[in-house]
Amino acid sequence: MSAFPSVAYVLPLSQEAVASYLEDGSIPASALERAGLFAAALCLRSRQPEGALSTMLEQACALFAAQPDAVPAQLAGLRAGLPSTLQAWQQALAAQDRVLAPASVLDQHAAVDVFDAVAFQQACDSTLTPHTVRFYTEAAYEETSETIASGEHAPIYIERDHDYTDDQARALRAIVANDDEHIDLDAYAGAGKTHLVLQLLAGATRHFTYLAPRPSQVQAFRERLGTQASVALLSQIAFANQVAADAHRRGVLSTDFAPAYQVSRLSFAEIVSRIGLQPIGRTPASSVLRIAFDGIASWCRSTSAQLEARHFLRAVPYAMLDASPFIAAAEHVWRCMFNPTLQKGGLLSLTPDHIGKWLAQHDARIPARWGTLLIDEAHDLSPAWKQLLSGYEGAVISLGDPNQRLIGRAPRFATGMALEINQSVRQGRYIEQLVNDTLALDATGVYQQPFSGASAHATVAATYTRWDEVPTEGTQVYGSTWRLLEEAQRLSAAGAAFGIHPESLRQLAREVDRAADAYRELTTHGGSSRRWEELLAEWDEQQLPQLPRLFMRGYNRAHFDALCERLQPHSQAALLLMLVEHSKNTEFAQVAMAPCCFRTGFARRYAHNPVRAAYTAMTRGSRQLWLPEGALEDLQQSVARYYDRKRS
């Protein structure tokens, strides 16, 4: 599979010229754009081979230049039977891998006496160009005057030629030239971070360790990398375990065991009985444990040294009134998480975030044996891990996209270098304004330059007024767990074949359990359940009136498991459903965003930054992106709700 989407054939015709032609029949002034209009009309009627297109464009341009007076009448008659909007033209042409040209390139070629179609395509496809990068060897740091005088010294650098964007080449040269620096490399989605890393490692003259969040990502990267003896590949889970083991060996930790990643298989009731957790008021002990877990997770993703009331607001909206009982309960749970006796049987789950917070509390250090650390998806690192990495004696390259940090802000190195890659190699110019208009709604961005689409990639955005207008294949992204559940139930009842992203499935299962438990609590407590009332408010705000009826009819985990059994494998499904938070690190030809991607901020537990969530989803599609009508207006209201809740 190619590292980047295929390059489209660029027609010498601007968006402005098409819009004027459709509005009042205006004919382009230059012979070049007149030829482009003629070619576009032919493409809209039937697919034209690229070779035939190039020949026809060269001939038409010469003809229209020689006979300018006869052109308007010929082109005016082409409108019959063609799409009536610019968006429809762009969509139909993009389906054939044909795109309209940038105005800047048109201006350069319009005055040329003889049009050269090949030269025009090359001028439009300027995203990737040849660059020479100099990789310094160990000899560059070991040479002495004696070895230079003897003429027996090894080469101090190796030059490699490859195609890069200008941003990629600039970043690569900076990384190569600074072998002991801590670097925050921010790259927009689809800017080719993986390609950059592969090229860095291919020319490696020093030892690297590559870290990715999940083992599956490490395996995918290993397959693309091939054999590289100087590169170690680890998941962040494995890295956390090894750093914790090293800290334990050196006696840094206040425990007589090395904490390691684990997933508890016990129920909340079993855990509560083992650790002696007590109810708080009318809140049962199992619910207290869930709240403690939520508070600890929030705390581990913050810079706070101690648990505070604000860490419990997502789980307990009234926590600010009297959070001390919940803080005490969470502190007890936290101590149990690092109790060697309790954890011998895997009682409580431990994540890399938990381990990082524990290590940071004990001022642990990452041993320098890892060489240069390359941290992929680093925007999701916890502040504790960023703190630990800041103290690393070797070089660290932190690669990420701060706009994909859905909760909180991506931590930065206190000192070091900051680099940017703004040029996309996944998506084209047509969605450039959409992406930048979306990001403009959030004032917390860190990029100095706007997102830039690739000049010769056929990516188009289409709008829909009803969900049934969206194609029933490709990938559908949802901002609401409940809306995804509703759609999955509808598709299943209709006998449709589809899949659901595994992580989204796990989150759906948790929410189904939450709703079923809340309704069970309602029926066993004389028709009173605060949890059920909160769910009713969520569903009402999201305009999902059928969901209360679903659970009141007895829908539970068994029904959900039966739905899961009918799903297609997510990697093979022609139609794939997923939540926006699980769309990171993915790419699809066609993506449809449900309205709930833009209408957020209703649910009590929903804490995503709505702009970053929408951006993450809309930068997944390489060919076509479907959005609801009025998407950005809805998103603007969601941003207002998001910041209102943060202030309250």
LONUKE-328715 format. One record per atom (N, C-alpha, C, CB): x, y, z. Coordinates in steps of 0.1 Angstrom, whole numbers, plus 5000, padded with zeros to 4 digits. Atoms other than C-alpha are relative to their C-alpha. Glycine has a CB too. Layout:
% residues N
XYZ...
//
This chain:
% residues 648
500849885000500050005000500950125000499050005012499249875001501350354991499950075013499550084988500049924987502350585020499050114999501450055002500949895001500150855006498949974990500850134996501050025010496850874987500550044986498850095003499649985014497150864949499850154996499349914990500149865005497651194931499050004989501450054994501149995010494651314911500550084988498850075006499749925012494751464876499350135001499449924987500549864997494351844878499650064986501250085006500549935012492152014852500450155001498549984999499749855000493252374842498850085001500950034988501249934998490152524856499850035015498749924995500149964986489552724889498549985005500450145001501350004993486652694914499250124996500249985015500749875003485853064907499449994986501050115002500550015013485552994870498749914998501149954990501150095001483152704875498850075007500349875008501149944993481052904900499450114991500550075013500649905009480653194875499349944988501250094995500650065011479852964847498649945004500949884995501350064996477052794867499050115004500249915012500949894995475753124881499350084988500850105008500649925011475253324848500649964987500350155003499550045013477053134820501250074996498950024990498749935003480253334822501049914995500550085012499050085006482953194800501450055005499950004985498749954995486553204814500750084989500949885003499349905010488753474798501249934993500550125008498850055007491853264791499749874992501149965011500150125009492152994764500249875009500950004988499650124991493652764791498849955008501250035009501150044992490652774814498849974991499650125009501150045009488252754784500249854996500050094988499750145003489952424775499749925012501549994996500350074988489752324811498549985002500650075012501550014998485952394812499549894990499450134997500450105010485552184780500349865005500750034986499550144995487551894795499149965012501550015004500850034988485651914828498649954995499850125009501450045005482251894809500149864994499550104990499950135006483451584790500249905011501249994991499850094989484651424823498749975007501150055009501350014993481251484839499049914993499450145002500950095007479551294811500649864999499950064986499450135001482051004809501450005004499849934986498750004995485350894823501050024988500449875007499149975010488251024802501449955005500150154996498650044996491750854803500950125000500549894989499149894997494551074815500850044987501049975011499249975012496551044783499150074989500549874993500949945010493551134761499750145005498749924998500349874994492751424785501250104997499849995015498949925003496251564781500150054986501349935004499949965015496251554743498850094997499849874992501149915003492751704742500250145005498749935005499849874995493651984765501050094992500549995015499049925008496752084745499450044987501249914998500649975012494752074713498950115002499449884993501149904998491752264727500550145004499149955011499449874996493952534743500550074987501149985010499549945012495652594709498850054991500949904992501249965008492252604691499350125005499049884999500849894994490552834716500850134999499649975014499249885001493553074715500050054986501549965004500049955014493453084677498650054996500449884991501349965004489653124675499250045012499249884992500649964987488553314706498550044998500750125006501449955002485253454691499049894999499950094988501050115002483753114684499849925013500549914989500050094988484352974719498850025008501250045008501149994991481553124740498849924996499650155001501250075004478752974719500249855002499750034985499750144999480452634719499949955015501449974995500050044986480952634757498750025007501050085007501349984994477552774765499149884999499350134994500950125002475852464751500449885008500049974986499650124992477752234774499249985013501550015003500650004986475652314805498949905001499550145003501150095000472752094795500449865006499349994986499850144995472651774816501149995010500249914989498950014990475551874839499550045014501250094995500349964986475451924877499850155001501049955010500349854999474152264888500750075011498550015002499249934990476452334917501449975000499449965014498650024999480152374923500349875008500750125006499750124992480052104950499749884992499150015013500450125008478351854927501149984989498650024993498950025010481051924900501249945007500350144994498850044993483851874925499849855005500350085013500250134996482251554939500149904988498649985006500050095012481651404904501449984994499050054989498650005005485151494892500949925009500650144998499250074991486751364924499849855000499850055014500350145001485051034919500849934989498549974997499150045011487251004888501450035002499550064987498649954996490351134906500450124991501049894998499749875007490051474888499750115009499150014987500249884992490351804906500250134992501049995012499849875006490252174898501450055004498950095004498649964998493552364897500050125010500650044987499849884991494952614922500250134991501349985008499949885008494652974909501450044997499250115007498649955002498353044914500749934988500849975013499450085011499352764890499450044987499949855002500749955012496752874865500650134995498550025002499449875004498153224865501449984993500150095012498750025006501653094857499949944986500849915009500050085013500552874827499050074990499549865003501049945010497753094812500750084989499050095008499449915010500153324794501049924991500850115008499150075009502253044779499549984986500449865007500550015014502053024741499549864997501150044991500450145002501852644740499949935013501149924991500350074988500252454768500649865001498449995003499350134998502252154781499349945012501550025003500850064990499851924800500949935011499149904994499250074991502651724816500750105010501149924993499449904992504452034829499050065010500650114992501049944991501152164843499749905011498750024991500250094990500551844862501150005010499849854995498850004991504051854877499950135008501350004992500049884992503552214887498950005011499750124991501150014991500252134904500349905012498749954993499650104990501651824922501350045007500149864994498849954993504052024944500149975015500050154998500050044986503251864977501349935004498849915003498850074998506151624976501150034990499849855001498949965009509451734961501349935005500250154998498750064996513051584961500750095010500849974988499249934990515151684991501249915003499250035013498850084995518651575002500250035014501350044991499849994985519051515039501349945004498849945008498750054996522451475055499949945014501150115000500150074987522551205083501449995005499349864998498750004995525551245105500349875007500250125011499650134994527450935116500750025013501049924990499349994987529250855149501450074998500249865006498749945003532450965132500050155001500549964986500149854999531151325132500350055015498650044996499849964986531451325170501349945006498849955009498950074995534551105174501350044994499949854999498849965007537051265150501050085008499650074987499049924994540251405162500950064989500949925011499049955010543051605145500949894994500850125006499250115005545051285143499449924990500549925012500750085010542451085125499850074987498749955005500149925012541851365101501350014992499550145003498749995006545551405094500549874993501150055010499650135005546051035088499249964988499849895010500950035012543251035062499349875001500949994988500650134998541850715078498750015007500949915008501349984993538650865092498849954992499950155005501250045007535250735084499250124996499149915010500849885004532750955066499150055012499049964988500849944989531051195090498550024997500650145003501450005003527751195072499749924987499550154998500550075011525651005047498850094994499549865004501149935007523351185022499049914994500650104990501050085006520051045013499050094993499249925011501049925008517651174986498649935001500550014985501350054999513951134990499050114998499749935013501049905002510651304983499350035014498949954990500749954988509251515012499250124997501150025011500549875000507051805018501150095006498750025009498949914995509152115026500050005015499750154995500150014986507852095062500749875006498650005005499450124996508951735065501550004999499549884991498549995002512451805051500650095011500350054986499549914990512852095075500149945013499150135000500050074987511851895105501049895001498649945003499150115000513951595095501550055002499949924987498749944999517051815091500350055014500250124990499949954987516451975125500249885010498850085005499950114991516051635142501449944999498949894997498750065002519251495126501150085005500249984984499049914995521251795135500150025015499950144993500049984985520251795172499849865006498850105004500150144995521051455186499949995015501349924996500250014986520651545222498850095005501350035008501149904998517551775220498749935004499850094988501450044998514051735234499250094991499650035016500749935011511751825205498549965001500649964987501550025002507951875204499850024985499250105009500349995015507151795167498549994999500749894992501449995003503551905160499749994986499450135006500350025014502051775128498549984999500849884994501550025003498451815115499749864996499550104990500450145004496551495109500249994985498549985003499750035015497651335076501250074995498850044993498949925004500851535075501249914997500450105010499050105003502951215071501049985011500750054988499150024989504451175106500749864999499350015013499550145000504850795101501049994988498949904997499149995011506550855067501350065004499450074988498849934995508951095084500849915009499650135007499350084990509750855112500749884992499149945010499450115007510350565087501350054993499049954990498849955007512850785067501150035010499650134992499049974990514550895099500749875005499350075012499450134996515050535110500849934989498949915006499350065011516050425076501450054998499350024986498749945001518950665077500750015013499950144994499549984986519650615114501549975001499249915009498650024997523250645125500150005016500950114994499950024986522350625162498849915005499950145007501050094995520150405184498750075004500649935013501349954997516450475185499149905007499350054987501150084994513550345206498750074996500149995015501249955005510150395190498849955009499749964985501150034991507050405213498750044994500250075014501349975004503450385203499049965011499649924986500950024989500350385225499649855002498850084998500550144999499150025217500949904993498550004995499250115007500749695208499649984985499849875007500550015014498649685176500750104991498550014999499349895007500250015165501449974998499850135007498650045001503649885172500249894990500649945014499950105010503049575151499850054986498949895003500249945013501649775122501350084996498850105000498849925003504750005124501249904997500450095011499050105003507049695125499949954986499949895011500250055014505549565093500450104990498549964998499649905009506149895076501550035000499350135002498649974998509649935090501049904994500350025014499150105005511149605080501149975011500750044987499050034991514449505096500950125002500949884995499249894996516249775115500749975013499350145001499350054988518849645140500250115010501449954997499749894990519349995156498750065006500850104993501349944995515650045164499349905009499150034988500850084991513749905194498650054999500550005014501449965001509949905191499249955012499349944987500750044988507749915222498750075001500950045013501249934997504249995232500250085013498849905002499849924988503850255259499749925013499050125000500350094989502449975281501349935004498949894996498750074997505749775278501050105005500549934987499149904996507750095282499850035015500050124992500349964987505950185314500449895010498450035002499650114992506449835328501549995002499549874994498650014999510149845321500650115008500750004986499649884992510650195336499749975014499450134995500450034986508750085367500949895006498549965001499150114995510849765370501450065003500149894989498749954998514049965367500050095013500550094988500149924988512850215394499949915013498850094999500150104988511949915417501349945003499049894997498750054998515349765412501050095007500749954987499149904994517050085422499450055014500150124991500549964987514850115453499350135001501049995010500649875000513150435443498650005005500150064985501550004997509550325448499849965015499349904991500450034986507850295482499249875001499250125006500650135000506649945473501049894999498949994989499150105002508249615475499749914988500149915013500250075013507049515440500050104989498649925001500049915011507249665406498650014994501149954989501349995006503849795394500149984985499450145003500050035015502949675359498550004995500649864998501349995007500049715335499249875003500150034985500850114999497149485343498550044999500349935014501549985001493349455337499349905009499649974985500750084990491249335366498849934993499550095011501150085005488749055358498949995010500549864996501050014989486849105390498950104999500750015014501149905000483449275394500350105011498749925003499849894991483149595413499649955014499150124997500450054987481349405441501149925007498749914999498950084995484249165445501150105005500549904990498949914996486749455446499750075013500350104988500449924988484749655471500249915013498550044999499950084988484649355495501449975004499249874997498650034997488349295492500750125006500749954987499349884996489449655498499350075012500350094989500849944989486749735524499550144997500950015012500549875003485350035506498650015005500050034984501349984993482250185523499150094991500250065014500949915007479150355509500250155005498549965002500049864996478950735510498650054999501050094991501449965000475450855520499249894993499950134993500950095007472950695496500849944988498850074995499250055011475750615471500649865004501150094996499550134996476450235473501549994997499349894992498550015001480050115476500549974986500449885009499650035014480149985440500050134992499149904993500149875007479150335427501250095005498750075002498949934994481750485451501349964993500149995015498850055006484350265435500150064985500149854999500049955013483350375400500450155000498649994993499649864999483550745411501550025003499150075011498649994997486950685426500949974988500349895011499250025012488250535394500050124990499449874993500149885009486950835374500850115005498550044999499349894994488451075398501549984999499750025015498650045001491850895398500450024985500249865005499649995014491850885360500150154996498949944991499949855003491151265358501250065007498750075005498849954993493851335384501349964993500049945014498850055007496451115365500250084987499949854997499849935012495751325334500250155003498749984991499849864996496351655353501450025005499050045010498749974994499351825367500050015015500650144994500249994986497951825402500849905008498649995004499250094991500151675430499049915008500950075008501050074992497051575450498649994994499950075014501450015004493451465444499350125005499449875004500749894997491151755443498549994996500650134994501550015003487351815441499750014985499350115007500349995014487551915405500249874992500950114994499850135007488751565395498849915000501249935006501250094998485351425405498850064993499749985014501249935006483051675386499449924989500450134995500650075011482551445356499149895006501149944991500750114994481451155379498950055010500949915007501049954990479651365406499950154998500549965015500249865003478351695394500050095012498850034992500149924987477751815430501249985009498749965007498850034991481251715442500650125006501149934991499449884994482252075448499350045013499950124990500749974987479652085476500749945012498549954999499350064989481451835497500749884993499149955012499250105007484151635478500849915010500850064990499150064991486051525509499849855001500050065013500250154999484351175513500549934987498649975002499650075012485051095476501550014998499350074988498549995001488651225478500649895009500550145004499550104990489251005509499849864994499350015013500250135006487750705491500949974988498549994995499150015011489850765460501449985005499950124990498750024994492950795481500349865005500350115011499950144995492250465497500149904988498749965008499950085012491650305462501450014994499050044990498749985006494950455450501149935008500350155000499050084992496950305479499949854997499850035015500250145003495349975472500649964986498549965001499550035014496349995435501549975000499750114991498550025000500049985446500349925013500750135000499750094989499649745475500449864995498749995009499650125006501649435467499249885004501549975004500850124996499449195487498750004993499750015016501350005008496249305471500249984985499350145003499850005014497749335437500649874995500850114995499550135003499248985438499149924991500449925012501050075008496048845423499450094990498949955009500649915011495449135399498750065004499949924987501349954995492749285420499550134993500150035015500449875005492749645406500850024987500350115010499449975013493549755370501150115002499050044989498949905000496749955364500250044985501349955007499749955013497250165333501350074999498850094995498849925000500350345320499850145006500450024985500249874993498750675333500249985015498650054996499950024985498550525368501549985003499249885004498650034997502150395366500850134999500549894991499249885002503450725353499850105011499550074987500349914989501750925381500849955012498550015003499350064988503250685407501550024999499749855001498549975002506750715392500350145002500449954986499849854999506451095390500050045015499050084992500149974986505351105427501349965007498849925006498850054993508550915436501350054993500149855000498949945007510851125413500949904993500950085010499250105007511850825393500650064987499149884996499449955012514050865363500049894989501550045002499950105011514050695329501449974996499250054987498650035003517350515323500450044986500349855002499649955013519350645294500349904990501350095002499650115009519850305278499149994988499949875007500950005011516950375254500550074987498650055004499649925011518950595231499150124997500149914987500949895004516850855212498649945001500350064986501450044999513150815222499250074990499550025014500949955010510650855194498649975005500249954986501350034994507150895210498950044990499950095013501149985010504250855185498850035008499949884991501249974994500850995193500250075014499049885002499649954987502551195221499050115005501450064998501049904995499651445223499249945011499150054989500850074990497951185245500849965013499249884995499250034988500751155270499450075012501550034998500449934988499851235306501150105004499749905011499049914995501651535322501149935008499450115009499050074992503351285345501149944991499449895009499150075009504951095316500950114993499349924990499249895006505951425300501150055010499150124996499049964989507651525333501149905000499350015013498950104999509551195334500950014987499349865001499249995013510651235297500850135000499050004988499249875000511751595304501349985008499250115007498850034993514351445328500949904994499649965014499250105007515651195303501350064995499249934988498749955004519351235296500250004985501149925007499850005015519151145259499050084993499849854996501049925008517151295231498649945000500650014985501450045001513351275229499350084989499350025014500849935010511251345199498649965002500549964985501450024996507651385208499150044988499650095013500849985012505451345177498549995003500449904989501450014997501851435179499350124993499750015014500949905005498951655169499250055012499149954988500749954989497751875198498550014998500650135005501449995002494451915181499249875001499850054985500750134998493751545186500049965015500749894992500150024985494051575224498650045004501250085008501449974999490351555231499750055014499249884997500249954986490551615269501250065005499549885009498849934995492851865284500950054989500849915009499149955010495852005266501349925000500450155003498850085002498851835252501250065008500449984985498949944992501751875277501250034991500449915011498949965008504952035264501349995008499950154995498750004993508652005272500250145006501149964991499749874993509652285297501150074992500549985014499049945009512752345275500349914989501450025008499850085012513652225241499650074987499349875001500349955013512752275204498649974997501049954990501350035006509352305188500050014985498950105006500150005014508752215152498649974995500949894994501450015005505652215130500149944986499350134999500250045014504452025099498550034997500349854998501349955003501452205084499449944987500050154999500550045014501152045049499549855001501250004990500650145001498751745046500549934988498550015001499850095012499651455023498849904999501349935002501250095000496251285030498850074993499649965014501249935004493651545022500350124990499250055012499849905010493251794994499650145003499449964987500349854998492652174990498650025003500550084988501549974999488852144989499650015015499249904993500450004986488652085027500950095008499949865005499049914992491452325037499250105008500950074990500749894993489052605046499149945011499150084990500950074990486652365064500849975012499449874994499250044989489452235086500450135008501249924996499549884993490852585094498850085006500750094990501149934994487352735100499649925013498850004990500350084988486752445124500950035012500049854997499049974990489952505143499950145006501449974995500149864995489252875145499050025011499750094988501049994990486352805168500649975014498949904997499450034987488752695195501350085002500449855001498849914998491352945209501249945006499550125007498950074993493552685225501149934992499449915010499050075009495552575195501450055002499650024985498649974998499352575194500750034987500749895008499349995013500052585157500250154996499249934989499749875005501652895142499450024986501550035000500449995013500552825107498749914998501149954990501250085002497152695093500349874993499050094991500050135007496352355079500150034985498849915004499949985015497352325042499749874993501450054997500350125007495752075019500949974988498650014995499150035011497651884992499450054987500249845000500549935012497352054958499449904990501150074994500550095010496651734938499349885006501149974990500750114995494551514960498550034999500449985015501449995002490851454953499249975013499549914989500850024988489251504987498950115000500950025013501249915001485751664987499249995013499249984987500950004989483351755015498650024994500350115010501450005004479651695009499150025012499649884992501049984989476651805030498749924998499750155002501350075001473451615038499050075009500249855004501149944991470151725053499349895008498950074991500650114992468951375063501149895000498749954993499050104999471051085075499949894990499949935014500250115010469550845049500650044987498649974998499349965013471351055022501549965000499950154999498650044999474750925035500249874994500450015015499750135006476250635016500049895011501350004992500050114990475750295033501249924999498749924997498750075000479350205029501150105004500449944987498949914995482650355042499950005016499750144995499949994985483050475078499150115005501550035004500849904993480550655100500550035014498549945000499449954987481750855130498950065008501250094997501049954991479650935160500650075012499049895005499549934988480151185188499349955013499850154999500850054988477551015211499949855000498650064999500250144998477650665224498649954997500549955014501450045001473950655226499550014985499150095008500450005014473450765190500649894992500450144994499450125007475850495178499249885004501549995004500750124996473950235198498650004993499750005016501349995007470650355183500149964986499450145001499850035014472050335148500449854998501150094994499750145001473549995154498849915002501149965011501250074998470249865167499150014987499250055012500849985012468450005136500649924988499950154996499450085011470949855111499849855002501550044999500150144997470849525129498649954997500449975014501450045002467049515128499649994985499050105007500250005014467149595091500849894992500350144994499250105006469549305085501250054992499149924990498949955007472349525073501349945005500150165002498750054996475949405073500950125004500649924988499249894996478249635093500949955011499250125004499150034989481049635119500150125009501449964995499849894991481949845149501449995005498950005012498650004995485449955160500049935014500550155001499950084987486549725189499950095012501249925000500049914988487250015213498650065002501150104999501449954999483850165205499049905006499550054987500850104995482249835212500249995015500449864993499850014986483849815246499350125008501550005003500649894993482650165255498549994999500450134993501450025001479150085242499549905011499649944986500350104990479149775265499950065014501049895000500049934987480049995295498750085002501250085002501249924998477250235288498749935000500050104988501150084999474749965282499849955014500049884990500050044986475649825316499550115009501449955004500349894991475350165332498550034999500850134995501449975002471850225317499149895006499650024985500750114994470649875326500050005015500549864994499950004986471949905361499150115006501550025005500749894995470350245365498549975000500350134992501450035001466950115354499649895010499649954986500350104990467249815377500050065014501249895000500049924988468050055405498750075002501150105001501349935000464850245396498949915005499750064987501150094997462649945398500149935014500049894989499850064986464149815431500050105011501349925000500049904990464150145449498750085000501250094999501349935000460450235446499850114990499850055014500149905010460750425414500850125002498650044999499149894998463650645425501449964997499950055015498650035004467050655409500650134994500149884990499449885005469250965405500749974987500950065010499350045012471350775379499049994988500749865002501050015011468250695358499550144996498849925004500449865004467151065360501050074992499750085013498949945008470551175348500049954986501349975007500050065014470350935318498850054992499949855001501149955007466851055310500350154995498750015009499649865004468251415309500950004988500650085012499150015011471051305286499349974987501149895003500750045012468751135262499050104995499249875003500949905004466251415262500850124993499350065012499249905006468951675254500649964987501250045009499550055013470251455226498949964991501049895002501250035008466751405213500049854996500050094987500150155003466751025216498949945009501449945004501250044992463250955230499849855000498850064996500350155000463350585220500949925009500249954986499050074991466350495243499449975013501250085001500750044987464350515276499149884998499250125006500950115003461750285260500849874998499250034988499250125002464550045249500449935013501250044992499650064988465849995284498849965009500950095008501250044992462349995300499449874995499050124999500550125005461549705278501049885003499850004984499150104995464449515294501349984993499349875000498850015007467349585271501249995010500250114990498950014991470549475288501349944993499749905012498850055005474049325283499849884991501049975011500250125008472748995269499550044986498949915007500549965013470849175241501150074992498850105002498949935007473949385233501049894995500750105010499150115004476049065232499549934988500349905011500650075012473648915207500250094988498549985003499749915011474049225186501449994995499750155004498650015004477849195187500349874992500849995013499750125007477648835175499650014985499149895006500449985014475948955142500950104993498650055000499249905006478649215135501149934991500750095010498950055008481249175107501350045007499950074986498749954995484949195116500350144996501249904996499949865003485749555118501050034989500550085013499049985010488749525095499549964986501349925003500550055012486649365068498650064996499949855000501349955002483349555071499950114989499450065013500249905010482149755041499450135006499049954989500549884993480349985066500549985014498450005000499450014987482250055098499550125009501550004999500449894991480850255128501050015011498649965006499149984989482950415155499850135006501550004994500049874993483150685181501250094996499949985015499049915005485150995173501349985008499550145002498850024993487650925201500849884996499749995015499350125005488550595185500450014985499149875002499649985014489050735150501450054999499050104994498649965001492550855159500949904993500550045014499050095006495450705140499349914989500649925010500750075011493050585112499950084988498649955005500249935012492450675076499149914991501450024992501050075008489550585053499750094988498749985008500349935012488550675018498850095001499849904988501349934999485050785028499650005014498949944991500449984986483950925061498750085001501150065009501249924998480451035072499950035015498749924995500149954986480151245104498550025004500850135002501449994995476851205123499850145006499649895010500249874994475251525136500550015014498550035000499550004986476251425171501550035001499749875007498649965000479851495161500150155003500749964987500049855000478951865161499150055011499650064987500949964989476151875187500349935013498549974996499550074988477951795219499850095012501549964998500049924988478251915255498749985008500150144996501350034993474851765267500349915012498949954991499850104991475951455285500850045012500549874994499349974988477151475321501549964999499349945012498650055000480251265314500750044988499949855001499449975013481051405280500950125002499050034989499049894997484251615284500950034989500849975012499149975012485751625249499950144996499649914989500049875006486751955235499349984986501550064998500850035012484151965207500750034987498750075001499349965013486352145181501049894997500750135002499050105003489151895185499449864996500949985012500750125004486751605183499650004986498849975010500449985014485251735151501250004990499250134998498850005009488651805136500649864999501150095007499550135001489851455145499249914990500049935014500850085009486951295126500150054986498550005005500049955014487051525096501349984993499550155000498750025006490751465090500349854998501150065008499850145003490251085086499849964985499049925009500450045013488751085051501050054989498750054997499149965011491151085021499350044987501049904997500749985013488551094993498750095002499649874994501249934999485151205006499650015015498949934992500449974986483751365038498650054999501050105007501449954999480051395046499750065013499149874998500449924988478851655071498650044999500950125002501449955000475351755082500050154997499449985014500249865003474052085070500050085013498650024993499949924988474852365094501049955011498750035006499150064990477652165110500850105009501049904993499249914992479852455120499250095009500850094990500949924991476952655134499749915013498750044993500350094989476052355156501349995009499649864996498850014992479752325166500350125008501249974990499749884993479952685176499150005013499650124992500850014988477052625200500549905010498549974997499450104991478752315214501250065007500449884991498949944993481852515221499650095011500850084989500549914989479852765241499549925012498850094994500450084989478252485261501249945007499149884995498850064995481652325266500750105010501049964989499349904991483252645281499150055011500550124992500949974989480152725301500149905011498550014995499950114990480452385318501350015007499749874994498749994994484152435324500050125011501150024990500149884991483352775341499149975012499650124993501050024989480452645362500649905011498749944994
//
